[in-house]
Amino acid sequence: MKPGPRNHLTDVAGLSVGHVEDAEAKTGVTAIVPDEPAVASVAVLGGAPGTRETDLLAPEQMIPAVDAIVLSGGSAFGLASADGALSALAEMGRGAEVAGFRVPIVPTAIVFDLANGGNKDWGPVPPFRALGEAAVRAAVRDDLRIGSVGIGCGCTTADLKGGLGSASTVLPSGHTVAAIVGVNAVGTANIAGGPHFWAAAFEQYGEFGGLGFPHPLPEDAGRLVTKLDALKAGANTTIALVATDAALTKAQAKRLAIAAHDGFARALWPAHTPYDGDTVFALSTGARPLADPVFEPIEIGAAAASTLARAIARGVYAATAAEGDVLPTWSERFGG
């Protein structure tokens, strides 16, 4: 297995990504827009999720595909980003036909980034509807930025600035698996306050520093460092999307989303806490049929977990500093 040519979500053909930020507020929105409606599902394993239209992604629900997935900052305020995304998609003629009307299907998840040092005095109209619309309109295939862009603009971890990460994997079968994630975890992506990442076992070609694991492993490697140490309970949530060109049913996409959560567990310590939102969407463009319906879903699920782990580390590694930040970036602390 190796990364795709872009090492990015858009290595899955037919996907575009748009990022918009409000630098003063230190928040942003990322929209993932497939060229055609795509099969999708979701798995939520955190204790504090914030989501919209995720119930319809259950395998037994009738909606077969989605028009976009939105990842937003802003906590519950950020759910309004779906309204803007829906409006933009409707103008593009996208949506499921219902009684003669077209209704875009835009599942959305949010992170809590209110306590990150940005100015949230936005008055009676939070910016997220406008940000969601702009993110959909900005969606392109060749924007490969990671770090402090889109939803990554305001993300933090327990001891470092977080960010938006992405990575991809091309499997021996020819299928591509990719991930995009807003890393805003209660815990840490790095080991014992040092420069090494928990995801080191899966790193490809030095994509987040090439440091491997510390040797010897620190005796306190398992020590818990969380945002609660600084009395910031609730300032959290990591949300992600994994995508593949393999043709999956909604039930198979559900299993893919569940498998991808192993990437959280391999890249963040701790993961899936009562204060994390830990939500993973899974999306299938359906471009490549499964040649082996028994083995290939297992391979794709394993690749989703390792790829998501890499994307998490890349998001933290690529974060850039901005005025008013409450935490240092990885580069500021460890020298780039």
C-alpha positions in Angstrom: 0.0 0.0 0.0 1.2 3.5 -0.8 -0.2 7.0 -0.8 -2.0 8.3 -3.8 -0.4 11.0 -6.0 -1.8 13.8 -3.9 -1.9 12.1 -0.5 -5.2 13.8 -0.1 -8.9 13.1 -0.1 -9.2 14.1 -3.7 -7.2 11.1 -4.8 -10.6 9.5 -4.8 -11.8 10.6 -8.2 -15.0 12.6 -8.3 -14.5 14.4 -5.0 -13.9 18.2 -4.5 -13.1 20.0 -1.3 -13.8 23.6 -0.3 -12.4 25.5 2.7 -13.5 28.9 4.1 -12.2 30.6 7.3 -13.1 33.5 9.5 -9.6 34.4 10.8 -10.8 36.8 13.4 -13.2 34.3 14.9 -10.7 31.5 14.5 -13.2 29.1 12.9 -14.0 27.7 9.5 -15.9 25.3 7.4 -14.8 22.5 5.0 -17.2 21.0 2.5 -16.7 17.7 0.6 -18.7 17.7 -2.6 -18.9 14.6 -4.8 -19.5 15.1 -8.6 -22.5 12.9 -8.3 -24.6 11.8 -5.3 -22.6 9.3 -3.3 -23.5 6.5 -1.0 -22.7 7.5 2.6 -23.1 6.4 6.2 -21.7 7.5 9.6 -20.5 6.2 13.0 -20.5 8.3 16.1 -18.5 7.0 19.0 -17.8 10.1 21.0 -20.0 11.2 24.0 -20.6 14.8 22.9 -21.4 14.8 19.1 -23.0 17.7 17.2 -24.6 16.5 14.0 -27.3 17.2 11.4 -29.1 14.7 9.1 -27.0 11.7 10.3 -30.1 9.6 11.1 -30.9 9.2 7.4 -27.4 7.7 6.8 -28.4 4.5 8.6 -28.6 1.5 6.2 -32.3 1.1 6.7 -33.2 4.7 5.8 -34.5 5.4 2.3 -32.2 8.2 1.2 -29.7 6.4 -1.0 -27.0 9.1 -1.4 -25.7 12.5 -0.3 -24.9 15.7 -2.2 -22.2 16.9 0.2 -20.8 16.5 3.7 -20.0 19.5 5.8 -17.5 19.7 8.6 -17.8 23.0 10.6 -16.4 24.8 13.5 -18.6 26.8 15.9 -20.1 24.2 18.1 -23.9 24.1 17.7 -23.8 27.5 15.9 -21.9 25.7 13.2 -24.8 23.5 12.2 -26.2 26.5 10.4 -23.4 25.9 7.8 -25.6 23.2 6.4 -28.2 25.8 5.5 -25.7 27.7 3.4 -24.4 24.6 1.8 -27.9 23.4 1.0 -28.7 26.8 -0.7 -25.6 26.7 -2.8 -26.3 23.1 -3.9 -29.9 23.8 -4.7 -28.8 26.6 -7.0 -26.5 24.1 -8.8 -29.5 21.8 -9.4 -28.4 19.2 -6.9 -30.7 17.3 -4.5 -33.1 14.4 -4.1 -36.3 14.8 -6.0 -39.3 14.9 -3.6 -42.8 15.8 -4.8 -41.4 17.8 -7.7 -38.8 19.6 -5.6 -35.1 19.1 -5.3 -33.8 18.8 -1.7 -30.0 18.6 -1.3 -28.9 16.1 1.3 -26.1 17.6 3.4 -25.1 15.7 6.6 -23.1 17.9 8.8 -20.9 17.6 12.0 -19.3 20.3 14.1 -16.4 20.8 16.5 -16.3 22.9 19.6 -13.8 25.7 18.8 -15.3 28.5 20.8 -12.6 28.7 23.5 -9.6 29.0 21.1 -8.8 32.7 21.5 -10.9 33.9 18.5 -13.4 36.7 18.6 -16.8 35.0 18.9 -18.7 38.3 19.5 -20.6 37.8 16.2 -23.9 39.3 17.3 -27.3 37.9 16.5 -26.2 36.3 13.2 -23.3 33.9 13.5 -21.2 33.5 10.3 -21.7 29.9 9.6 -24.5 30.0 7.1 -22.4 32.2 4.9 -19.3 30.1 5.5 -21.2 26.9 4.5 -22.4 28.4 1.3 -18.9 29.8 0.5 -17.3 26.4 1.2 -19.5 24.6 -1.2 -18.9 27.2 -3.9 -15.1 27.0 -3.2 -15.0 23.2 -3.6 -12.4 22.2 -6.2 -10.2 19.1 -6.8 -6.8 20.8 -6.7 -6.9 22.5 -3.3 -4.5 20.3 -1.4 -4.0 22.5 1.7 -3.9 21.0 5.1 -3.3 22.5 8.6 -5.0 25.8 9.6 -7.5 25.9 6.8 -11.3 25.4 6.7 -12.5 23.6 9.8 -8.8 23.3 10.8 -8.6 27.1 11.3 -9.6 26.9 15.0 -8.8 23.4 16.0 -6.8 22.5 19.1 -5.6 19.4 21.0 -4.8 19.2 24.7 -1.3 20.7 24.2 -0.9 21.8 20.6 -2.8 23.6 18.0 -4.8 21.2 15.9 -5.7 21.4 12.2 -7.2 19.9 9.1 -5.4 16.8 7.9 -5.8 14.6 4.8 -4.1 11.4 3.5 -4.8 8.7 1.0 -3.8 5.1 0.3 -3.9 3.1 -3.0 -4.5 -0.6 -2.3 -3.1 -3.6 -4.2 -6.6 -4.2 -5.5 -6.5 -0.8 -7.2 -9.1 0.8 -4.9 -8.2 4.2 -3.3 -9.1 5.0 0.3 -8.7 8.6 1.6 -9.5 10.6 4.7 -10.0 14.2 5.7 -10.3 15.3 9.4 -10.6 18.3 11.7 -8.4 17.5 14.7 -9.8 19.2 17.7 -9.4 16.4 20.3 -9.7 16.3 24.1 -6.5 14.4 24.1 -3.1 14.5 22.3 -1.8 13.4 18.9 1.8 13.4 20.2 3.4 11.1 22.7 4.2 12.4 26.3 4.4 16.0 25.2 7.2 15.3 22.7 7.5 15.7 19.0 6.6 12.0 18.1 3.1 11.1 16.9 1.0 8.2 18.1 0.3 7.5 14.4 4.0 6.9 13.7 3.5 3.2 12.8 1.5 4.2 9.8 3.6 7.2 8.5 4.4 7.2 4.8 7.5 8.9 3.4 8.1 11.3 6.3 4.7 13.0 5.8 4.6 14.2 9.4 8.3 14.6 10.2 9.6 11.0 9.9 10.5 10.8 13.5 9.0 7.3 14.2 8.4 6.4 17.8 10.7 7.7 20.6 13.3 5.2 21.8 13.0 4.2 24.5 9.3 4.8 24.8 8.9 7.3 27.7 7.8 5.7 31.0 4.9 8.2 31.1 3.8 7.7 27.5 0.4 6.6 28.8 -0.1 9.6 31.1 -3.4 11.3 30.3 -3.1 14.9 29.2 -6.4 16.4 28.2 -8.1 19.8 27.8 -9.9 19.1 31.1 -6.5 19.7 32.8 -7.0 23.4 31.8 -10.7 23.4 32.8 -11.9 23.5 29.2 -14.4 20.7 29.4 -16.3 20.6 26.1 -13.6 22.3 24.0 -13.2 19.3 21.8 -14.4 17.0 19.1 -12.6 15.3 16.2 -14.7 14.8 13.1 -13.7 13.1 9.9 -14.7 11.7 6.5 -13.2 8.6 4.9 -13.9 8.0 1.2 -13.3 5.3 -1.3 -13.9 4.6 -5.0 -15.0 1.1 -4.2 -18.7 0.4 -4.8 -20.2 0.0 -1.4 -23.8 -0.4 -0.1 -24.9 1.8 2.7 -24.5 -1.1 5.1 -20.9 -1.6 3.9 -20.3 2.1 4.2 -21.5 1.9 7.8 -19.0 -0.8 8.5 -16.3 1.3 6.9 -17.1 4.3 9.2 -16.9 2.0 12.2 -13.6 0.5 11.1 -12.2 4.0 10.4 -12.7 4.9 14.1 -9.7 2.7 14.8 -7.7 5.5 13.2 -8.8 7.8 16.1 -7.7 5.2 18.6 -4.3 4.8 16.9 -3.6 8.6 16.5 -5.1 10.2 19.6 -4.7 9.5 23.3 -7.3 9.2 24.8 -10.0 8.9 22.1 -13.8 8.4 22.2 -14.1 10.2 25.6 -17.4 11.5 27.0 -16.3 15.0 25.9 -15.3 14.1 22.3 -17.8 14.2 19.4 -15.7 11.6 17.5 -17.8 11.3 14.3 -16.7 9.6 11.1 -18.6 9.8 7.8 -17.9 7.1 5.2 -18.5 7.9 1.5 -18.4 5.7 -1.6 -18.3 7.1 -5.1 -18.9 3.6 -6.5 -16.5 3.9 -9.4 -14.8 0.6 -8.9 -16.8 -2.6 -8.2 -15.6 -5.0 -5.6 -13.8 -8.0 -7.2 -13.8 -9.9 -3.9 -16.8 -8.9 -1.7 -15.4 -11.0 1.2 -11.8 -9.8 1.5 -11.8 -6.4 -0.1 -14.1 -4.7 2.5 -11.7 -5.9 5.2 -8.7 -4.4 3.4 -10.6 -1.2 2.7 -11.6 -0.9 6.4 -8.0 -1.4 7.6 -6.8 1.1 5.1 -9.4 3.6 6.3 -8.1 3.3 9.9 -4.4 3.7 9.0 -5.1 6.5 6.5 -7.2 8.4 9.1 -4.5 8.0 11.7 -2.0 9.5 9.2 -4.4 12.4 8.4 -4.7 13.2 12.1 -1.0 13.5 12.5 -0.6 15.5 9.3 -3.3 18.0 10.5 -1.4 18.7 13.7 2.0 18.7 12.0 0.9 21.2 9.4 -0.8 23.7 11.6 0.4 27.3 11.4 0.5 30.0 14.0 -1.9 33.0 14.1 -2.2 36.0 16.4 -4.2 35.2 19.5 -3.6 31.4 19.5 -4.0 29.8 22.9 -1.6 26.9 22.1 1.6 26.6 20.1 1.8 24.8 16.8 4.0 21.6 16.5 6.5 23.6 14.5 6.7 26.4 17.1 7.3 23.9 19.9 9.6 21.5 18.1 11.4 23.6 15.5 9.7 22.6 12.3 
